[in-house]
Structure formats: C-alpha cells, structure tokens
Amino acid sequence: MELEATVLERARAYESLPRWERSELGRELRRFGLSYGEIMDLIPVKKSTLATWCRDVKLTPDQIEAIKERRPSTQRGIPRNTQWRRHREVELVQTQAMLEAHHLVSDPFWTAGVAMYWGEGGKASRRLSMANSDPAALRLFMSWSKVYLPPETGWRAKLNIHANNDEPAARRWWSSELGLDLADFTKSFVKPDGTGHRKNHLAHGVCIVTKRKSANDYLTTMAWIGFLQDELGR
C-alpha cells in the first residue's frame, strides 16, 4: 500500500487547507483504505468529524482485512509492523529525491553541496548536520540547505573545544560568524588536556551545526549522494 507523495504533502499542510479541502483529504485517505486511527495519525482531526466526512465511504473486504493485519496483535509471539506509516513515508521521500536529482544534477551549486555533504556531513544521527572549524564551510552548507531543501525549521549548534579554550568567547565568535543566536548553542563538549594532546589548539574549536527536525532532509540528501555515486561510477 503506497500513498502518493502529493497526498502526504497535503496532509502535512493540513492546517493551511480550506475546510472543504480538509474534508476531501479525509475522505481520500479513507477511500485509500486507512483506518480512522491511521488517518488521525496523519491529520489532526476528531474521530467524530472524520466519521461524518466518511459516512458514505465504504471499505472493501480486502481493505478491512488489511487494517486488521496492520493493528498491533494482542496475542503474544505474533509481531506486527507498527512503523508502516514511517516506512512508507521514507520510501516516498527517497523516491522523490531521486526524481529531483535528475533535474538538479546540472546545477553546480547543488552538486557541490551534495559532494560536500558526502565528504563532510554527519551520517550517524539521521539529522542534517556538519562539523567544521571553518565558518565559511558551514555557511556554505547552511545556504545550500536553504536553497534546495524545505523551509528551515532553525539550527542548533554545538562546540567541540579544549579545556584551555575560552568557551564564552568561542560561542560569541561562532554566533557572529554563522548568524545564530547564543540560545541556539547546546552544551559544548570540552576535551580535557593531558599527555599526548596537541598544544596548538584551535582558538574557537570545531562547531557542529544541525538543522532542526531534519530527518526527511537527511534522507533526501543521502539519496542525492547515492545518485551522485551512481553517476560517477558510470
């Protein structure tokens, strides 16, 4: 069962839709074979309102059986896939990203940004992030994200510094360089000095910038990297 990307986009924009379009979206999701609970996970609507919208929508026997299969089992030892909505959304995000890549690959700024993330971007947290000691590199990364990815939800930053660094001064410097508020900085990682540590520490340390609520942006960017890998491997 695959929902079209346009339907999920409308669901995410539910609050901005006119009333008639909200009700039509609810009916469309129901006709697709979703339970009321599954629809309510996608759009913020009361069950009573949803029932009124969908009173004339009849599910097929196959759709009813599929809903039962998706419900968590009350019997021990019978696993159910309770993450199916997210799995479906991930597939749609990745598919859409690959379609976009075919049009964007001729754009040198897009290609440069994808290649930069390929080499320097964070890949462990499943959030769009990058660490660097050069503020120009991070500004480029943030600008690239603004151009090619959905509207920003804000950024947070974290510093990796040494014990003898002036942390408040480093925060002020990075705040000015990146155009971020001091409130956007989380607790710094302070590496203690000791035997074997380098003495020529970076005056302002390394900054990690992470885009807030960027799980889908991360998936998109990783799909773009995969596209470039395929292109370069030809």
C-alpha positions as CSV (number, residue, x, y, z in Angstrom):
1,M,0.0,0.0,0.0
2,E,1.6,3.3,-1.1
3,L,0.2,6.7,-0.6
4,E,1.1,9.3,-3.3
5,A,3.6,11.9,-2.3
6,T,1.1,14.7,-3.1
7,V,-1.3,13.2,-0.6
8,L,1.3,13.2,2.2
9,E,2.3,16.7,1.3
10,R,-1.4,17.9,1.7
11,A,-1.6,16.0,5.0
12,R,1.5,17.8,6.3
13,A,-0.1,21.2,5.2
14,Y,-3.5,20.3,6.7
15,E,-3.6,23.4,9.0
16,S,-3.4,25.7,6.0
17,L,-6.0,23.9,3.9
18,P,-9.6,25.4,3.5
19,R,-12.3,23.4,5.3
20,W,-13.7,21.8,2.1
21,E,-10.2,20.5,1.2
22,R,-9.6,19.1,4.7
23,S,-12.8,17.0,4.4
24,E,-11.9,15.9,0.9
25,L,-8.5,14.9,2.1
26,G,-10.0,12.8,4.9
27,R,-12.3,11.1,2.5
28,E,-9.4,10.4,0.1
29,L,-7.4,8.8,2.9
30,R,-10.3,6.7,3.9
31,R,-11.0,5.6,0.3
32,F,-7.4,4.6,0.2
33,G,-8.1,2.0,2.9
34,L,-6.8,3.7,6.1
35,S,-8.5,3.2,9.5
36,Y,-9.8,6.2,11.4
37,G,-6.8,5.9,13.8
38,E,-4.3,5.8,10.9
39,I,-5.9,8.9,9.3
40,M,-5.8,10.7,12.7
41,D,-2.1,9.9,12.9
42,L,-1.7,11.9,9.6
43,I,-4.0,14.8,10.2
44,P,-5.3,16.4,13.4
45,V,-9.0,15.7,13.2
46,K,-11.5,14.4,15.7
47,K,-12.9,10.9,15.1
48,S,-16.4,12.2,15.2
49,T,-15.7,14.7,12.5
50,L,-13.9,12.1,10.4
51,A,-16.8,9.7,10.8
52,T,-19.1,12.4,9.4
53,W,-16.9,13.1,6.5
54,C,-16.5,9.4,5.6
55,R,-20.1,8.2,6.3
56,D,-20.6,7.4,2.6
57,V,-17.2,5.8,2.1
58,K,-17.4,2.0,2.2
59,L,-14.2,-0.1,2.6
60,T,-13.8,-3.2,0.6
61,P,-13.4,-6.6,2.4
62,D,-9.7,-6.6,1.4
63,Q,-9.2,-3.1,2.9
64,I,-10.8,-4.2,6.1
65,E,-8.6,-7.3,6.3
66,A,-5.5,-5.2,5.7
67,I,-6.4,-2.9,8.5
68,K,-6.7,-5.9,10.9
69,E,-3.3,-7.1,9.7
70,R,-1.7,-3.7,10.5
71,R,-3.1,-3.5,14.0
72,P,-0.8,-4.5,16.9
73,S,-1.6,-8.0,17.9
74,T,-2.9,-8.8,21.3
75,Q,-1.5,-12.3,21.0
76,R,2.0,-12.9,22.3
77,G,4.5,-14.1,19.7
78,I,2.8,-12.5,16.7
79,P,4.7,-9.5,15.6
80,R,3.0,-6.6,13.8
81,N,4.6,-3.9,11.7
82,T,3.7,-0.8,13.8
83,Q,6.1,1.5,11.8
84,W,4.4,1.0,8.4
85,R,3.5,4.7,8.1
86,R,7.0,5.9,8.6
87,H,8.4,3.2,6.3
88,R,6.1,4.3,3.6
89,E,7.0,8.0,4.0
90,V,10.7,7.2,3.9
91,E,10.2,5.4,0.6
92,L,8.3,8.3,-0.8
93,V,10.9,10.8,0.3
94,Q,13.7,8.8,-1.2
95,T,11.8,8.3,-4.5
96,Q,11.0,12.0,-4.8
97,A,14.7,12.8,-4.1
98,M,15.9,10.6,-6.9
99,L,13.4,12.2,-9.3
100,E,14.6,15.7,-8.3
101,A,18.3,14.7,-8.7
102,H,17.8,14.1,-12.4
103,H,16.9,17.7,-12.8
104,L,19.3,19.2,-10.3
105,V,22.5,17.4,-11.4
106,S,23.2,20.1,-13.9
107,D,23.2,22.8,-11.2
108,P,26.9,23.2,-10.0
109,F,25.8,24.6,-6.6
110,W,23.6,21.6,-5.9
111,T,26.3,19.2,-7.0
112,A,28.9,21.0,-4.9
113,G,26.7,20.9,-1.8
114,V,25.9,17.2,-2.2
115,A,29.5,16.4,-2.7
116,M,30.4,18.5,0.3
117,Y,27.9,16.6,2.5
118,W,29.2,13.3,1.1
119,G,32.6,14.1,2.4
120,E,31.9,16.2,5.5
121,G,28.3,15.8,6.6
122,G,27.1,13.9,9.6
123,K,25.8,10.4,8.9
124,A,25.3,8.9,12.4
125,S,22.3,10.9,13.8
126,R,20.0,10.8,10.8
127,R,19.7,14.6,11.1
128,L,21.2,17.1,8.6
129,S,24.4,18.2,10.3
130,M,28.0,19.2,9.6
131,A,31.1,19.8,11.7
132,N,33.9,22.1,10.7
133,S,36.5,24.5,12.0
134,D,35.9,26.9,9.1
135,P,32.8,29.0,9.4
136,A,32.8,29.7,5.6
137,A,32.3,25.9,5.0
138,L,29.4,25.8,7.5
139,R,27.8,29.0,6.0
140,L,28.0,27.3,2.5
141,F,26.3,24.2,3.9
142,M,23.5,26.2,5.6
143,S,23.0,28.3,2.4
144,W,22.8,25.2,0.3
145,S,20.2,23.7,2.6
146,K,18.1,26.8,2.3
147,V,18.2,26.7,-1.5
148,Y,17.5,23.0,-2.1
149,L,15.6,21.7,0.9
150,P,12.3,22.6,2.6
151,P,11.9,25.9,4.6
152,E,14.2,26.0,7.6
153,T,13.0,24.9,11.0
154,G,16.0,26.5,12.6
155,W,19.5,25.4,13.5
156,R,21.3,24.4,16.7
157,A,25.0,24.4,17.2
158,K,27.5,22.6,19.5
159,L,31.2,23.4,20.1
160,N,34.0,20.9,20.5
161,I,36.7,22.7,22.3
162,H,39.7,22.1,24.6
163,A,39.8,22.8,28.3
164,N,42.0,25.9,27.9
165,N,39.7,27.5,25.3
166,D,37.6,30.5,26.2
167,E,34.2,28.9,25.7
168,P,32.0,32.1,26.1
169,A,34.3,33.9,23.6
170,A,34.2,30.9,21.2
171,R,30.4,30.9,21.4
172,R,30.2,34.6,20.6
173,W,32.6,34.2,17.7
174,W,30.7,31.3,16.1
175,S,27.4,33.1,16.8
176,S,28.6,36.1,14.8
177,E,30.1,34.0,12.0
178,L,27.1,31.8,11.5
179,G,24.3,34.3,12.3
180,L,22.9,32.2,15.1
181,D,21.7,33.3,18.4
182,L,23.6,32.3,21.5
183,A,20.4,30.5,22.6
184,D,20.8,28.1,19.6
185,F,24.0,26.7,21.2
186,T,23.7,23.5,23.2
187,K,26.2,22.3,25.9
188,S,29.8,22.2,24.5
189,F,32.0,19.2,24.5
190,V,35.2,20.1,26.4
191,K,38.1,17.9,25.8
192,P,40.5,17.8,28.8
193,D,44.2,18.5,28.3
194,G,46.6,15.7,29.1
195,T,49.6,13.7,28.0
196,G,49.7,13.3,24.2
197,H,47.2,16.1,23.4
198,R,48.1,18.6,20.8
199,K,49.2,22.0,22.2
200,N,48.2,24.2,19.2
201,H,44.5,24.2,19.8
202,L,42.1,25.9,17.5
203,A,41.2,29.2,19.1
204,H,37.5,28.7,18.6
205,G,37.3,24.9,18.4
206,V,35.1,23.0,16.0
207,C,31.4,23.8,15.5
208,I,28.7,21.3,14.7
209,V,25.5,22.7,13.1
210,T,22.4,20.6,13.0
211,K,19.2,21.5,11.2
212,R,16.2,21.0,13.5
213,K,13.5,18.5,12.5
214,S,15.5,17.4,9.5
215,A,15.1,13.6,9.3
216,N,13.5,13.9,5.9
217,D,16.1,16.4,4.7
218,Y,18.8,13.9,5.8
219,L,17.1,11.1,3.8
220,T,16.8,13.3,0.8
221,T,20.4,14.3,0.9
222,M,21.6,10.7,1.3
223,A,19.5,9.7,-1.7
224,W,21.2,12.5,-3.6
225,I,24.6,11.2,-2.6
226,G,23.5,7.8,-3.8
227,F,22.5,9.3,-7.1
228,L,26.0,11.0,-7.5
229,Q,27.7,7.7,-6.6
230,D,25.8,6.0,-9.4
231,E,26.6,8.9,-11.8
232,L,30.3,9.0,-11.0
233,G,30.5,5.2,-11.2
234,R,29.5,5.0,-14.8
